Amino acid sequence: PSEDSPFPFRTTTNSLQGARVIRDCDVNTTDLDKCIRLVLNQPVPAPGHGWTILVAGAFGGRMDHVMANLHTLYVYPHHHLVLFSDDEIAFLLTPGTHVIHGTRPSHGNEKTICGLVPLGQECRYVRTEGLRWDLDGSRPLRLGTFISTSNEVLAEEVTVNVSHPVIWLQGIRLGV
């Protein structure tokens, strides 16, 4: 196991508390990837429906772990993975039209900040509705040229149409 994997005393404690401990020494996959594979090998809760996998604490700590977590979104593009922390959330939008619900804050005059960022390849077409600075599809998103950050959600629903995978990033507040 790697240096950042569970220490032996944690494994022993978890086993004593009834948790199932699975040892996987594959150093070419992350702990998150191992967990996702384990979940995806379980029967789905209802026929015809897949899993929604929520990954808590996905943005805390080391930047290489954050990048590995974002990379994992691209590894499983056809599964609903949601990365989140106390103040942000991210998930992958695959090619097509997406309606994102419940994006406005329910308290005070706070703003909900969001962004659209492609990793690995250009997203040639991006069109949005419901943002302060909607994208009209005329400018591709690509690291090193143009990405959409520091935008603001104005509507209860945001519609996003993309030609290639792109990550939706949004500020949130848990526990408020």
CNS distance restraints for C-alpha pairs under 8 A (distance, minus, plus):
assign (resid   1 and name CA) (resid   5 and name CA) 6.03 0.50 0.50
assign (resid   1 and name CA) (resid  24 and name CA) 7.74 0.50 0.50
assign (resid   1 and name CA) (resid  25 and name CA) 5.56 0.50 0.50
assign (resid   1 and name CA) (resid  27 and name CA) 7.43 0.50 0.50
assign (resid   2 and name CA) (resid  27 and name CA) 7.36 0.50 0.50
assign (resid   5 and name CA) (resid  31 and name CA) 7.46 0.50 0.50
assign (resid   6 and name CA) (resid  10 and name CA) 6.05 0.50 0.50
assign (resid   6 and name CA) (resid  11 and name CA) 6.45 0.50 0.50
assign (resid   7 and name CA) (resid  11 and name CA) 6.47 0.50 0.50
assign (resid   8 and name CA) (resid  12 and name CA) 6.19 0.50 0.50
assign (resid   9 and name CA) (resid  13 and name CA) 6.06 0.50 0.50
assign (resid  10 and name CA) (resid  14 and name CA) 6.01 0.50 0.50
assign (resid  11 and name CA) (resid  15 and name CA) 6.14 0.50 0.50
assign (resid  11 and name CA) (resid  21 and name CA) 6.84 0.50 0.50
assign (resid  12 and name CA) (resid  16 and name CA) 6.26 0.50 0.50
assign (resid  13 and name CA) (resid  17 and name CA) 6.34 0.50 0.50
assign (resid  14 and name CA) (resid  18 and name CA) 6.51 0.50 0.50
assign (resid  14 and name CA) (resid  19 and name CA) 5.31 0.50 0.50
assign (resid  14 and name CA) (resid  20 and name CA) 7.65 0.50 0.50
assign (resid  14 and name CA) (resid  21 and name CA) 7.40 0.50 0.50
assign (resid  15 and name CA) (resid  19 and name CA) 5.18 0.50 0.50
assign (resid  15 and name CA) (resid  20 and name CA) 6.32 0.50 0.50
assign (resid  15 and name CA) (resid  21 and name CA) 6.41 0.50 0.50
assign (resid  24 and name CA) (resid  34 and name CA) 7.76 0.50 0.50
assign (resid  29 and name CA) (resid  33 and name CA) 6.06 0.50 0.50
assign (resid  29 and name CA) (resid  34 and name CA) 6.82 0.50 0.50
assign (resid  30 and name CA) (resid  34 and name CA) 6.39 0.50 0.50
assign (resid  30 and name CA) (resid  68 and name CA) 7.66 0.50 0.50
assign (resid  31 and name CA) (resid  35 and name CA) 6.28 0.50 0.50
assign (resid  32 and name CA) (resid  36 and name CA) 6.17 0.50 0.50
assign (resid  32 and name CA) (resid  69 and name CA) 7.41 0.50 0.50
assign (resid  32 and name CA) (resid  72 and name CA) 7.97 0.50 0.50
assign (resid  33 and name CA) (resid  37 and name CA) 6.18 0.50 0.50
assign (resid  33 and name CA) (resid  72 and name CA) 6.93 0.50 0.50
assign (resid  34 and name CA) (resid  38 and name CA) 6.27 0.50 0.50
assign (resid  35 and name CA) (resid  39 and name CA) 6.31 0.50 0.50
assign (resid  36 and name CA) (resid  40 and name CA) 6.09 0.50 0.50
assign (resid  36 and name CA) (resid  53 and name CA) 7.70 0.50 0.50
assign (resid  37 and name CA) (resid  41 and name CA) 6.21 0.50 0.50
assign (resid  38 and name CA) (resid  42 and name CA) 6.89 0.50 0.50
assign (resid  40 and name CA) (resid  51 and name CA) 7.37 0.50 0.50
assign (resid  44 and name CA) (resid  49 and name CA) 6.67 0.50 0.50
assign (resid  44 and name CA) (resid  50 and name CA) 5.90 0.50 0.50
assign (resid  44 and name CA) (resid  51 and name CA) 6.41 0.50 0.50
assign (resid  45 and name CA) (resid  49 and name CA) 7.25 0.50 0.50
assign (resid  45 and name CA) (resid  50 and name CA) 7.67 0.50 0.50
assign (resid  45 and name CA) (resid  51 and name CA) 7.61 0.50 0.50
assign (resid  46 and name CA) (resid  50 and name CA) 7.84 0.50 0.50
assign (resid  50 and name CA) (resid  79 and name CA) 7.13 0.50 0.50
assign (resid  50 and name CA) (resid  80 and name CA) 7.78 0.50 0.50
assign (resid  51 and name CA) (resid  79 and name CA) 7.04 0.50 0.50
assign (resid  51 and name CA) (resid  80 and name CA) 6.64 0.50 0.50
assign (resid  52 and name CA) (resid  79 and name CA) 7.23 0.50 0.50
assign (resid  52 and name CA) (resid  80 and name CA) 4.88 0.50 0.50
assign (resid  52 and name CA) (resid  81 and name CA) 5.98 0.50 0.50
assign (resid  52 and name CA) (resid  82 and name CA) 7.51 0.50 0.50
assign (resid  53 and name CA) (resid  80 and name CA) 6.24 0.50 0.50
assign (resid  53 and name CA) (resid  81 and name CA) 4.83 0.50 0.50
assign (resid  53 and name CA) (resid  82 and name CA) 6.16 0.50 0.50
assign (resid  54 and name CA) (resid  81 and name CA) 6.10 0.50 0.50
assign (resid  54 and name CA) (resid  82 and name CA) 4.89 0.50 0.50
assign (resid  54 and name CA) (resid  83 and name CA) 6.12 0.50 0.50
assign (resid  54 and name CA) (resid  84 and name CA) 7.42 0.50 0.50
assign (resid  55 and name CA) (resid  81 and name CA) 7.40 0.50 0.50
assign (resid  55 and name CA) (resid  82 and name CA) 6.02 0.50 0.50
assign (resid  55 and name CA) (resid  83 and name CA) 4.78 0.50 0.50
assign (resid  55 and name CA) (resid  84 and name CA) 6.11 0.50 0.50
assign (resid  56 and name CA) (resid  83 and name CA) 6.42 0.50 0.50
assign (resid  56 and name CA) (resid  84 and name CA) 5.29 0.50 0.50
assign (resid  56 and name CA) (resid  85 and name CA) 5.77 0.50 0.50
assign (resid  57 and name CA) (resid  83 and name CA) 7.70 0.50 0.50
assign (resid  57 and name CA) (resid  84 and name CA) 6.04 0.50 0.50
assign (resid  57 and name CA) (resid  85 and name CA) 4.69 0.50 0.50
assign (resid  57 and name CA) (resid  86 and name CA) 7.61 0.50 0.50
assign (resid  58 and name CA) (resid  66 and name CA) 6.40 0.50 0.50
assign (resid  58 and name CA) (resid  69 and name CA) 6.60 0.50 0.50
assign (resid  58 and name CA) (resid  83 and name CA) 5.51 0.50 0.50
assign (resid  58 and name CA) (resid  84 and name CA) 5.49 0.50 0.50
assign (resid  58 and name CA) (resid  85 and name CA) 5.94 0.50 0.50
assign (resid  59 and name CA) (resid  65 and name CA) 7.95 0.50 0.50
assign (resid  59 and name CA) (resid  66 and name CA) 5.41 0.50 0.50
assign (resid  59 and name CA) (resid  83 and name CA) 7.84 0.50 0.50
assign (resid  59 and name CA) (resid  84 and name CA) 6.83 0.50 0.50
assign (resid  59 and name CA) (resid  85 and name CA) 5.92 0.50 0.50
assign (resid  59 and name CA) (resid  88 and name CA) 7.94 0.50 0.50
assign (resid  60 and name CA) (resid  66 and name CA) 7.37 0.50 0.50
assign (resid  60 and name CA) (resid  85 and name CA) 7.17 0.50 0.50
assign (resid  61 and name CA) (resid  65 and name CA) 7.39 0.50 0.50
assign (resid  61 and name CA) (resid  66 and name CA) 7.72 0.50 0.50
assign (resid  62 and name CA) (resid  66 and name CA) 6.52 0.50 0.50
assign (resid  63 and name CA) (resid  67 and name CA) 6.18 0.50 0.50
assign (resid  64 and name CA) (resid  68 and name CA) 6.12 0.50 0.50
assign (resid  65 and name CA) (resid  69 and name CA) 6.12 0.50 0.50
assign (resid  66 and name CA) (resid  70 and name CA) 6.31 0.50 0.50
assign (resid  67 and name CA) (resid  71 and name CA) 6.04 0.50 0.50
assign (resid  68 and name CA) (resid  72 and name CA) 6.21 0.50 0.50
assign (resid  69 and name CA) (resid  73 and name CA) 6.91 0.50 0.50
assign (resid  69 and name CA) (resid  83 and name CA) 7.68 0.50 0.50
assign (resid  70 and name CA) (resid  74 and name CA) 7.32 0.50 0.50
assign (resid  71 and name CA) (resid  75 and name CA) 6.57 0.50 0.50
assign (resid  72 and name CA) (resid  76 and name CA) 6.46 0.50 0.50
assign (resid  73 and name CA) (resid  77 and name CA) 6.08 0.50 0.50
assign (resid  73 and name CA) (resid  81 and name CA) 6.57 0.50 0.50
assign (resid  73 and name CA) (resid  91 and name CA) 6.83 0.50 0.50
assign (resid  73 and name CA) (resid  92 and name CA) 5.96 0.50 0.50
assign (resid  74 and name CA) (resid  92 and name CA) 7.25 0.50 0.50
assign (resid  74 and name CA) (resid 165 and name CA) 7.93 0.50 0.50
assign (resid  76 and name CA) (resid  81 and name CA) 7.82 0.50 0.50
assign (resid  77 and name CA) (resid  92 and name CA) 6.92 0.50 0.50
assign (resid  77 and name CA) (resid  94 and name CA) 6.85 0.50 0.50
assign (resid  78 and name CA) (resid  94 and name CA) 7.91 0.50 0.50
assign (resid  80 and name CA) (resid  91 and name CA) 7.80 0.50 0.50
assign (resid  81 and name CA) (resid  91 and name CA) 6.23 0.50 0.50
assign (resid  81 and name CA) (resid  92 and name CA) 7.62 0.50 0.50
assign (resid  82 and name CA) (resid  89 and name CA) 6.97 0.50 0.50
assign (resid  82 and name CA) (resid  90 and name CA) 5.95 0.50 0.50
assign (resid  82 and name CA) (resid  91 and name CA) 5.01 0.50 0.50
assign (resid  83 and name CA) (resid  89 and name CA) 5.57 0.50 0.50
assign (resid  83 and name CA) (resid  90 and name CA) 5.13 0.50 0.50
assign (resid  83 and name CA) (resid  91 and name CA) 6.31 0.50 0.50
assign (resid  84 and name CA) (resid  88 and name CA) 5.57 0.50 0.50
assign (resid  84 and name CA) (resid  89 and name CA) 4.21 0.50 0.50
assign (resid  84 and name CA) (resid  90 and name CA) 6.34 0.50 0.50
assign (resid  85 and name CA) (resid  89 and name CA) 6.56 0.50 0.50
assign (resid  86 and name CA) (resid 172 and name CA) 7.16 0.50 0.50
assign (resid  86 and name CA) (resid 173 and name CA) 6.16 0.50 0.50
assign (resid  86 and name CA) (resid 174 and name CA) 5.49 0.50 0.50
assign (resid  87 and name CA) (resid 171 and name CA) 5.60 0.50 0.50
assign (resid  87 and name CA) (resid 172 and name CA) 4.69 0.50 0.50
assign (resid  87 and name CA) (resid 173 and name CA) 5.07 0.50 0.50
assign (resid  87 and name CA) (resid 174 and name CA) 6.75 0.50 0.50
assign (resid  88 and name CA) (resid 169 and name CA) 7.15 0.50 0.50
assign (resid  88 and name CA) (resid 170 and name CA) 5.57 0.50 0.50
assign (resid  88 and name CA) (resid 171 and name CA) 4.31 0.50 0.50
assign (resid  88 and name CA) (resid 172 and name CA) 5.00 0.50 0.50
assign (resid  88 and name CA) (resid 173 and name CA) 7.50 0.50 0.50
assign (resid  89 and name CA) (resid 169 and name CA) 5.82 0.50 0.50
assign (resid  89 and name CA) (resid 170 and name CA) 5.33 0.50 0.50
assign (resid  89 and name CA) (resid 171 and name CA) 6.41 0.50 0.50
assign (resid  89 and name CA) (resid 172 and name CA) 6.76 0.50 0.50
assign (resid  90 and name CA) (resid 167 and name CA) 6.52 0.50 0.50
assign (resid  90 and name CA) (resid 168 and name CA) 5.45 0.50 0.50
assign (resid  90 and name CA) (resid 169 and name CA) 4.56 0.50 0.50
assign (resid  90 and name CA) (resid 170 and name CA) 6.47 0.50 0.50
assign (resid  91 and name CA) (resid 167 and name CA) 5.64 0.50 0.50
assign (resid  91 and name CA) (resid 168 and name CA) 5.52 0.50 0.50
assign (resid  91 and name CA) (resid 169 and name CA) 7.03 0.50 0.50
assign (resid  92 and name CA) (resid 165 and name CA) 6.62 0.50 0.50
assign (resid  92 and name CA) (resid 166 and name CA) 5.81 0.50 0.50
assign (resid  92 and name CA) (resid 167 and name CA) 4.51 0.50 0.50
assign (resid  92 and name CA) (resid 168 and name CA) 6.16 0.50 0.50
assign (resid  93 and name CA) (resid  98 and name CA) 7.27 0.50 0.50
assign (resid  93 and name CA) (resid 162 and name CA) 7.55 0.50 0.50
assign (resid  93 and name CA) (resid 165 and name CA) 5.55 0.50 0.50
assign (resid  93 and name CA) (resid 166 and name CA) 5.36 0.50 0.50
assign (resid  93 and name CA) (resid 167 and name CA) 5.95 0.50 0.50
assign (resid  93 and name CA) (resid 168 and name CA) 6.69 0.50 0.50
assign (resid  94 and name CA) (resid 162 and name CA) 7.18 0.50 0.50
assign (resid  94 and name CA) (resid 163 and name CA) 7.88 0.50 0.50
assign (resid  94 and name CA) (resid 164 and name CA) 6.26 0.50 0.50
assign (resid  94 and name CA) (resid 165 and name CA) 4.48 0.50 0.50
assign (resid  94 and name CA) (resid 166 and name CA) 6.77 0.50 0.50
assign (resid  95 and name CA) (resid 161 and name CA) 7.31 0.50 0.50
assign (resid  95 and name CA) (resid 162 and name CA) 5.12 0.50 0.50
assign (resid  95 and name CA) (resid 163 and name CA) 4.78 0.50 0.50
assign (resid  95 and name CA) (resid 164 and name CA) 4.85 0.50 0.50
assign (resid  95 and name CA) (resid 165 and name CA) 5.78 0.50 0.50
assign (resid  96 and name CA) (resid 161 and name CA) 5.42 0.50 0.50
assign (resid  96 and name CA) (resid 162 and name CA) 5.48 0.50 0.50
assign (resid  96 and name CA) (resid 163 and name CA) 6.44 0.50 0.50
assign (resid  97 and name CA) (resid 159 and name CA) 6.99 0.50 0.50
assign (resid  97 and name CA) (resid 160 and name CA) 5.66 0.50 0.50
assign (resid  97 and name CA) (resid 161 and name CA) 4.16 0.50 0.50
assign (resid  97 and name CA) (resid 162 and name CA) 6.60 0.50 0.50
assign (resid  98 and name CA) (resid 159 and name CA) 5.65 0.50 0.50
assign (resid  98 and name CA) (resid 160 and name CA) 5.19 0.50 0.50
assign (resid  98 and name CA) (resid 161 and name CA) 6.23 0.50 0.50
assign (resid  99 and name CA) (resid 157 and name CA) 6.39 0.50 0.50
assign (resid  99 and name CA) (resid 158 and name CA) 5.65 0.50 0.50
assign (resid  99 and name CA) (resid 159 and name CA) 4.49 0.50 0.50
assign (resid  99 and name CA) (resid 160 and name CA) 6.46 0.50 0.50
assign (resid 100 and name CA) (resid 157 and name CA) 5.49 0.50 0.50
assign (resid 100 and name CA) (resid 158 and name CA) 5.11 0.50 0.50
assign (resid 100 and name CA) (resid 159 and name CA) 6.31 0.50 0.50
assign (resid 100 and name CA) (resid 160 and name CA) 7.87 0.50 0.50
assign (resid 101 and name CA) (resid 156 and name CA) 6.19 0.50 0.50
assign (resid 101 and name CA) (resid 157 and name CA) 4.63 0.50 0.50
assign (resid 101 and name CA) (resid 158 and name CA) 6.71 0.50 0.50
assign (resid 102 and name CA) (resid 156 and name CA) 5.46 0.50 0.50
assign (resid 102 and name CA) (resid 157 and name CA) 6.33 0.50 0.50
assign (resid 103 and name CA) (resid 112 and name CA) 7.14 0.50 0.50
assign (resid 103 and name CA) (resid 153 and name CA) 6.73 0.50 0.50
assign (resid 103 and name CA) (resid 155 and name CA) 7.33 0.50 0.50
assign (resid 103 and name CA) (resid 156 and name CA) 5.70 0.50 0.50
assign (resid 103 and name CA) (resid 157 and name CA) 6.45 0.50 0.50
assign (resid 103 and name CA) (resid 158 and name CA) 7.37 0.50 0.50
assign (resid 104 and name CA) (resid 111 and name CA) 7.57 0.50 0.50
assign (resid 104 and name CA) (resid 112 and name CA) 6.04 0.50 0.50
assign (resid 104 and name CA) (resid 153 and name CA) 6.36 0.50 0.50
assign (resid 104 and name CA) (resid 154 and name CA) 6.88 0.50 0.50
assign (resid 104 and name CA) (resid 155 and name CA) 6.51 0.50 0.50
assign (resid 104 and name CA) (resid 156 and name CA) 5.54 0.50 0.50
assign (resid 105 and name CA) (resid 110 and name CA) 6.55 0.50 0.50
assign (resid 105 and name CA) (resid 111 and name CA) 6.88 0.50 0.50
assign (resid 105 and name CA) (resid 112 and name CA) 6.30 0.50 0.50
assign (resid 105 and name CA) (resid 172 and name CA) 7.91 0.50 0.50
assign (resid 111 and name CA) (resid 152 and name CA) 6.62 0.50 0.50
assign (resid 111 and name CA) (resid 153 and name CA) 7.24 0.50 0.50
assign (resid 112 and name CA) (resid 152 and name CA) 5.64 0.50 0.50
assign (resid 112 and name CA) (resid 153 and name CA) 5.47 0.50 0.50
assign (resid 112 and name CA) (resid 170 and name CA) 7.04 0.50 0.50
assign (resid 112 and name CA) (resid 171 and name CA) 5.85 0.50 0.50
assign (resid 112 and name CA) (resid 172 and name CA) 7.14 0.50 0.50
assign (resid 113 and name CA) (resid 150 and name CA) 5.81 0.50 0.50
assign (resid 113 and name CA) (resid 151 and name CA) 5.58 0.50 0.50
assign (resid 113 and name CA) (resid 152 and name CA) 4.61 0.50 0.50
assign (resid 113 and name CA) (resid 153 and name CA) 6.36 0.50 0.50
assign (resid 113 and name CA) (resid 170 and name CA) 5.78 0.50 0.50
assign (resid 113 and name CA) (resid 171 and name CA) 5.35 0.50 0.50
assign (resid 114 and name CA) (resid 149 and name CA) 6.40 0.50 0.50
assign (resid 114 and name CA) (resid 150 and name CA) 5.95 0.50 0.50
assign (resid 114 and name CA) (resid 151 and name CA) 5.22 0.50 0.50
assign (resid 114 and name CA) (resid 152 and name CA) 5.82 0.50 0.50
assign (resid 114 and name CA) (resid 153 and name CA) 6.81 0.50 0.50
assign (resid 114 and name CA) (resid 168 and name CA) 7.26 0.50 0.50
assign (resid 114 and name CA) (resid 169 and name CA) 5.28 0.50 0.50
assign (resid 114 and name CA) (resid 170 and name CA) 4.16 0.50 0.50
assign (resid 114 and name CA) (resid 171 and name CA) 6.24 0.50 0.50
assign (resid 115 and name CA) (resid 147 and name CA) 7.94 0.50 0.50
assign (resid 115 and name CA) (resid 148 and name CA) 5.17 0.50 0.50
assign (resid 115 and name CA) (resid 149 and name CA) 4.18 0.50 0.50
assign (resid 115 and name CA) (resid 150 and name CA) 6.11 0.50 0.50
assign (resid 115 and name CA) (resid 151 and name CA) 5.94 0.50 0.50
assign (resid 115 and name CA) (resid 167 and name CA) 7.96 0.50 0.50
assign (resid 115 and name CA) (resid 168 and name CA) 5.93 0.50 0.50
assign (resid 115 and name CA) (resid 169 and name CA) 4.98 0.50 0.50
assign (resid 115 and name CA) (resid 170 and name CA) 6.48 0.50 0.50
assign (resid 116 and name CA) (resid 147 and name CA) 6.60 0.50 0.50
assign (resid 116 and name CA) (resid 148 and name CA) 5.06 0.50 0.50
assign (resid 116 and name CA) (resid 149 and name CA) 6.44 0.50 0.50
assign (resid 116 and name CA) (resid 166 and name CA) 6.28 0.50 0.50
assign (resid 116 and name CA) (resid 167 and name CA) 5.53 0.50 0.50
assign (resid 116 and name CA) (resid 168 and name CA) 4.89 0.50 0.50
assign (resid 116 and name CA) (resid 169 and name CA) 6.24 0.50 0.50
assign (resid 117 and name CA) (resid 141 and name CA) 7.11 0.50 0.50
assign (resid 117 and name CA) (resid 142 and name CA) 7.62 0.50 0.50
assign (resid 117 and name CA) (resid 143 and name CA) 7.70 0.50 0.50
assign (resid 117 and name CA) (resid 147 and name CA) 5.62 0.50 0.50
assign (resid 117 and name CA) (resid 148 and name CA) 6.38 0.50 0.50
assign (resid 117 and name CA) (resid 149 and name CA) 7.63 0.50 0.50
assign (resid 117 and name CA) (resid 166 and name CA) 5.51 0.50 0.50
assign (resid 117 and name CA) (resid 167 and name CA) 5.12 0.50 0.50
assign (resid 117 and name CA) (resid 168 and name CA) 6.80 0.50 0.50
assign (resid 117 and name CA) (resid 169 and name CA) 7.74 0.50 0.50
assign (resid 118 and name CA) (resid 122 and name CA) 6.45 0.50 0.50
assign (resid 118 and name CA) (resid 123 and name CA) 6.39 0.50 0.50
assign (resid 118 and name CA) (resid 141 and name CA) 6.59 0.50 0.50
assign (resid 118 and name CA) (resid 142 and name CA) 6.14 0.50 0.50
assign (resid 118 and name CA) (resid 143 and name CA) 6.91 0.50 0.50
assign (resid 118 and name CA) (resid 147 and name CA) 7.53 0.50 0.50
assign (resid 118 and name CA) (resid 165 and name CA) 6.56 0.50 0.50
assign (resid 118 and name CA) (resid 166 and name CA) 4.28 0.50 0.50
assign (resid 118 and name CA) (resid 167 and name CA) 5.90 0.50 0.50
assign (resid 119 and name CA) (resid 142 and name CA) 7.67 0.50 0.50
assign (resid 119 and name CA) (resid 143 and name CA) 7.05 0.50 0.50
assign (resid 119 and name CA) (resid 166 and name CA) 6.96 0.50 0.50
assign (resid 119 and name CA) (resid 167 and name CA) 7.74 0.50 0.50
assign (resid 121 and name CA) (resid 142 and name CA) 6.73 0.50 0.50
assign (resid 121 and name CA) (resid 164 and name CA) 7.97 0.50 0.50
assign (resid 122 and name CA) (resid 140 and name CA) 6.77 0.50 0.50
assign (resid 122 and name CA) (resid 141 and name CA) 5.74 0.50 0.50
assign (resid 122 and name CA) (resid 142 and name CA) 4.56 0.50 0.50
assign (resid 122 and name CA) (resid 143 and name CA) 7.54 0.50 0.50
assign (resid 122 and name CA) (resid 164 and name CA) 7.28 0.50 0.50
assign (resid 123 and name CA) (resid 140 and name CA) 5.62 0.50 0.50
assign (resid 123 and name CA) (resid 141 and name CA) 5.11 0.50 0.50
assign (resid 123 and name CA) (resid 142 and name CA) 6.45 0.50 0.50
assign (resid 123 and name CA) (resid 162 and name CA) 6.95 0.50 0.50
assign (resid 123 and name CA) (resid 163 and name CA) 5.96 0.50 0.50
assign (resid 123 and name CA) (resid 164 and name CA) 4.81 0.50 0.50
assign (resid 123 and name CA) (resid 165 and name CA) 6.73 0.50 0.50
assign (resid 123 and name CA) (resid 166 and name CA) 6.86 0.50 0.50
assign (resid 124 and name CA) (resid 137 and name CA) 7.94 0.50 0.50
assign (resid 124 and name CA) (resid 139 and name CA) 7.28 0.50 0.50
assign (resid 124 and name CA) (resid 140 and name CA) 4.32 0.50 0.50
assign (resid 124 and name CA) (resid 141 and name CA) 6.43 0.50 0.50
assign (resid 124 and name CA) (resid 162 and name CA) 7.82 0.50 0.50
assign (resid 124 and name CA) (resid 163 and name CA) 6.06 0.50 0.50
assign (resid 124 and name CA) (resid 164 and name CA) 6.95 0.50 0.50
assign (resid 125 and name CA) (resid 137 and name CA) 4.89 0.50 0.50
assign (resid 125 and name CA) (resid 138 and name CA) 6.95 0.50 0.50
assign (resid 125 and name CA) (resid 139 and name CA) 6.98 0.50 0.50
assign (resid 125 and name CA) (resid 140 and name CA) 5.57 0.50 0.50
assign (resid 125 and name CA) (resid 141 and name CA) 7.67 0.50 0.50
assign (resid 125 and name CA) (resid 161 and name CA) 7.69 0.50 0.50
assign (resid 125 and name CA) (resid 162 and name CA) 5.54 0.50 0.50
assign (resid 125 and name CA) (resid 163 and name CA) 5.13 0.50 0.50
assign (resid 125 and name CA) (resid 164 and name CA) 7.58 0.50 0.50
assign (resid 126 and name CA) (resid 135 and name CA) 6.29 0.50 0.50
assign (resid 126 and name CA) (resid 136 and name CA) 6.79 0.50 0.50
assign (resid 126 and name CA) (resid 137 and name CA) 4.64 0.50 0.50
assign (resid 126 and name CA) (resid 138 and name CA) 7.76 0.50 0.50
assign (resid 126 and name CA) (resid 139 and name CA) 7.55 0.50 0.50
assign (resid 126 and name CA) (resid 140 and name CA) 6.82 0.50 0.50
assign (resid 126 and name CA) (resid 141 and name CA) 7.55 0.50 0.50
assign (resid 126 and name CA) (resid 160 and name CA) 7.06 0.50 0.50
assign (resid 126 and name CA) (resid 161 and name CA) 5.64 0.50 0.50
assign (resid 126 and name CA) (resid 162 and name CA) 4.63 0.50 0.50
assign (resid 126 and name CA) (resid 163 and name CA) 6.75 0.50 0.50
assign (resid 127 and name CA) (resid 134 and name CA) 7.15 0.50 0.50
assign (resid 127 and name CA) (resid 135 and name CA) 4.91 0.50 0.50
assign (resid 127 and name CA) (resid 136 and name CA) 4.78 0.50 0.50
assign (resid 127 and name CA) (resid 137 and name CA) 4.70 0.50 0.50
assign (resid 127 and name CA) (resid 160 and name CA) 5.78 0.50 0.50
assign (resid 127 and name CA) (resid 161 and name CA) 5.15 0.50 0.50
assign (resid 127 and name CA) (resid 162 and name CA) 6.67 0.50 0.50
assign (resid 128 and name CA) (resid 134 and name CA) 5.20 0.50 0.50
assign (resid 128 and name CA) (resid 135 and name CA) 5.21 0.50 0.50
assign (resid 128 and name CA) (resid 136 and name CA) 6.69 0.50 0.50
assign (resid 128 and name CA) (resid 158 and name CA) 7.08 0.50 0.50
assign (resid 128 and name CA) (resid 159 and name CA) 5.48 0.50 0.50
assign (resid 128 and name CA) (resid 160 and name CA) 4.52 0.50 0.50
assign (resid 128 and name CA) (resid 161 and name CA) 6.41 0.50 0.50
assign (resid 129 and name CA) (resid 134 and name CA) 5.87 0.50 0.50
assign (resid 129 and name CA) (resid 135 and name CA) 7.77 0.50 0.50
assign (resid 129 and name CA) (resid 158 and name CA) 5.67 0.50 0.50
assign (resid 129 and name CA) (resid 159 and name CA) 5.09 0.50 0.50
assign (resid 129 and name CA) (resid 160 and name CA) 6.70 0.50 0.50
assign (resid 130 and name CA) (resid 134 and name CA) 6.93 0.50 0.50
assign (resid 130 and name CA) (resid 153 and name CA) 6.23 0.50 0.50
assign (resid 130 and name CA) (resid 154 and name CA) 5.45 0.50 0.50
assign (resid 130 and name CA) (resid 155 and name CA) 4.88 0.50 0.50
assign (resid 130 and name CA) (resid 156 and name CA) 7.82 0.50 0.50
assign (resid 130 and name CA) (resid 157 and name CA) 6.62 0.50 0.50
assign (resid 130 and name CA) (resid 158 and name CA) 4.77 0.50 0.50
assign (resid 130 and name CA) (resid 159 and name CA) 6.70 0.50 0.50
assign (resid 131 and name CA) (resid 151 and name CA) 6.83 0.50 0.50
assign (resid 131 and name CA) (resid 152 and name CA) 5.56 0.50 0.50
assign (resid 131 and name CA) (resid 153 and name CA) 4.60 0.50 0.50
assign (resid 131 and name CA) (resid 154 and name CA) 5.25 0.50 0.50
assign (resid 131 and name CA) (resid 155 and name CA) 7.01 0.50 0.50
assign (resid 131 and name CA) (resid 158 and name CA) 7.00 0.50 0.50
assign (resid 132 and name CA) (resid 151 and name CA) 6.44 0.50 0.50
assign (resid 132 and name CA) (resid 152 and name CA) 5.27 0.50 0.50
assign (resid 132 and name CA) (resid 153 and name CA) 6.28 0.50 0.50
assign (resid 132 and name CA) (resid 154 and name CA) 6.06 0.50 0.50
assign (resid 133 and name CA) (resid 151 and name CA) 6.33 0.50 0.50
assign (resid 133 and name CA) (resid 152 and name CA) 7.33 0.50 0.50
assign (resid 135 and name CA) (resid 139 and name CA) 7.82 0.50 0.50
assign (resid 140 and name CA) (resid 146 and name CA) 7.26 0.50 0.50
assign (resid 141 and name CA) (resid 145 and name CA) 7.34 0.50 0.50
assign (resid 141 and name CA) (resid 146 and name CA) 5.25 0.50 0.50
assign (resid 141 and name CA) (resid 147 and name CA) 5.08 0.50 0.50
assign (resid 141 and name CA) (resid 148 and name CA) 7.37 0.50 0.50
assign (resid 142 and name CA) (resid 146 and name CA) 5.47 0.50 0.50
assign (resid 142 and name CA) (resid 147 and name CA) 6.05 0.50 0.50
assign (resid 143 and name CA) (resid 147 and name CA) 6.41 0.50 0.50
assign (resid 153 and name CA) (resid 158 and name CA) 7.42 0.50 0.50
assign (resid 162 and name CA) (resid 166 and name CA) 7.48 0.50 0.50
